[in-house]
């Protein structure tokens, strides 16, 4: 089975802090509605998280583009390539089990950073994942594939 570690976690801060500000955090709590305490958590809609693998930033670096970590709008950044996973695959991150719901294919905003960026990382933009139970994950926690669909 494939395994790795969490490198960085990000949370979109609620309006009472600085509306829409994304911040690197040491840990996150999640349930079926997404990231507990995030800006959109209380709206009652299920919110998939965006998982980005190191491979995406490696591709960007190899193209000699200079972009800050987090620019791909990830919630979870991991050091292992999971882009081969299909819808229905299960990943354990920290103490939370996530189901892969599919690839993240939203590239539009990336043109602002570099016109070639969307084409450069096409197919390596990330995965949408949904928590299927409540739990906590922390930077450095293990990331483990528990079922491939």
C-alpha positions as CSV (number, residue, x, y, z in Angstrom):
1,X,0.0,0.0,0.0
2,X,1.1,3.6,-0.7
3,X,1.9,5.8,2.3
4,X,3.5,9.2,3.0
5,X,3.2,12.1,5.4
6,X,1.3,15.4,5.6
7,X,3.6,18.3,4.7
8,X,1.2,21.3,5.2
9,X,-2.5,21.9,6.2
10,X,-4.4,25.0,5.2
11,X,-7.7,26.4,6.5
12,X,-9.9,29.3,5.1
13,X,-10.5,31.5,8.1
14,X,-14.0,32.5,9.1
15,X,-15.4,36.0,8.6
16,X,-14.6,37.0,12.1
17,X,-10.9,36.7,11.5
18,X,-10.0,37.9,8.0
19,X,-12.6,36.8,5.5
20,X,-11.3,34.3,3.0
21,X,-7.7,34.4,4.3
22,X,-6.1,31.0,3.9
23,X,-3.7,30.1,6.7
24,X,-1.3,27.2,7.3
25,X,-2.2,25.4,10.5
26,X,-0.7,22.6,12.5
27,X,-3.8,20.5,12.7
28,X,-7.4,20.3,11.5
29,X,-10.6,18.6,12.7
30,X,-12.9,17.3,10.0
31,X,-16.4,15.7,9.7
32,X,-18.8,15.1,6.9
33,X,-19.3,18.9,6.4
34,X,-15.6,19.5,5.9
35,X,-13.1,21.4,8.0
36,X,-14.5,22.3,11.5
37,X,-14.2,26.0,12.0
38,X,-13.5,27.0,8.4
39,X,-15.3,29.8,6.7
40,X,-17.8,27.6,4.9
41,X,-18.2,25.0,7.6
42,X,-21.5,26.2,9.1
43,X,-23.4,26.5,5.7
44,X,-24.7,22.9,5.9
45,X,-23.2,21.9,2.6
46,X,-20.8,19.0,2.3
47,X,-17.4,20.4,1.4
48,X,-14.8,18.2,-0.3
49,X,-11.2,19.0,0.6
50,X,-8.5,19.4,-1.9
51,X,-5.5,17.1,-1.5
52,X,-2.4,18.1,-3.4
53,X,0.6,15.9,-3.8
54,X,4.2,17.0,-3.9
55,X,4.3,15.9,-7.6
56,X,2.3,19.1,-8.5
57,X,4.9,21.4,-6.9
58,X,7.7,19.3,-8.4
59,X,6.3,19.9,-11.9
60,X,6.0,23.7,-11.2
61,X,9.6,23.8,-9.9
62,X,11.0,21.9,-12.9
63,X,9.4,24.5,-15.2
64,X,11.3,27.1,-13.2
65,X,8.2,28.9,-12.0
66,X,8.4,30.5,-8.6
67,X,5.1,30.1,-6.7
68,X,4.3,30.1,-3.0
69,X,3.2,26.9,-1.3
70,X,-0.6,26.9,-1.0
71,X,-1.2,28.6,-4.4
72,X,-3.0,25.5,-5.7
73,X,-5.6,26.1,-3.0
74,X,-5.0,22.8,-1.2
75,X,-6.4,22.0,2.2
76,X,-3.9,19.1,2.5
77,X,-0.4,18.9,1.0
78,X,1.3,15.5,1.1
79,X,4.7,14.1,0.1
80,X,3.4,11.1,-1.7
81,X,1.9,10.8,-5.2
82,X,-1.8,9.7,-4.9
83,X,-3.0,10.9,-8.3
84,X,-3.5,7.4,-9.6
85,X,-6.4,6.9,-7.2
86,X,-9.9,6.7,-8.7
87,X,-13.3,7.7,-7.3
88,X,-14.2,5.5,-4.4
89,X,-10.7,4.9,-3.2
90,X,-10.1,5.3,0.6
91,X,-7.3,7.2,2.2
92,X,-6.5,7.4,5.9
93,X,-5.0,10.7,6.9
94,X,-4.1,11.1,10.5
95,X,-7.2,9.6,12.3
96,X,-9.6,10.4,9.5
97,X,-10.8,8.2,6.6
98,X,-11.4,10.0,3.3
99,X,-13.1,8.9,0.1
100,X,-11.7,10.1,-3.2
101,X,-14.5,11.8,-5.2
102,X,-12.4,12.5,-8.2
103,X,-9.7,14.7,-9.7
104,X,-9.7,18.5,-9.1
105,X,-9.8,20.0,-12.6
106,X,-10.4,23.7,-11.8
107,X,-7.6,25.5,-13.5
108,X,-9.1,28.9,-14.4
109,X,-7.6,31.0,-11.6
110,X,-4.1,29.6,-12.2
111,X,-3.7,31.7,-15.4
112,X,-3.2,34.7,-13.1
113,X,0.0,33.2,-11.7
114,X,1.5,32.0,-15.0
115,X,-0.3,31.5,-18.4
116,X,1.3,28.1,-18.9
117,X,0.5,26.8,-15.4
118,X,-2.9,25.2,-16.1
119,X,-1.5,23.1,-19.0
120,X,1.6,22.3,-17.1
121,X,-0.2,20.6,-14.2
122,X,-3.2,19.3,-16.1
123,X,-4.0,15.9,-14.6
124,X,-1.9,16.7,-11.6
125,X,-4.0,19.5,-10.0
126,X,-5.1,17.5,-7.0
127,X,-7.9,15.2,-5.7
128,X,-11.2,16.1,-4.2
129,X,-11.6,14.0,-1.0
130,X,-14.5,13.8,1.5
131,X,-14.2,12.9,5.1
132,X,-16.4,9.9,6.0
133,X,-15.9,10.1,9.8
134,X,-14.9,12.7,12.4
135,X,-11.3,13.1,13.4
136,X,-8.1,15.1,13.6
137,X,-5.0,15.3,11.4
138,X,-1.8,17.0,12.1
139,X,1.3,18.1,10.0
140,X,3.6,15.0,10.0
141,X,0.7,12.5,10.3
142,X,0.8,9.4,8.1
143,X,-1.1,9.3,4.9
144,X,-2.1,5.8,3.9
145,X,-4.1,4.3,1.0
146,X,-6.4,1.7,2.5
147,X,-8.4,0.8,-0.6
148,X,-8.0,1.5,-4.3
149,X,-11.1,1.6,-6.4
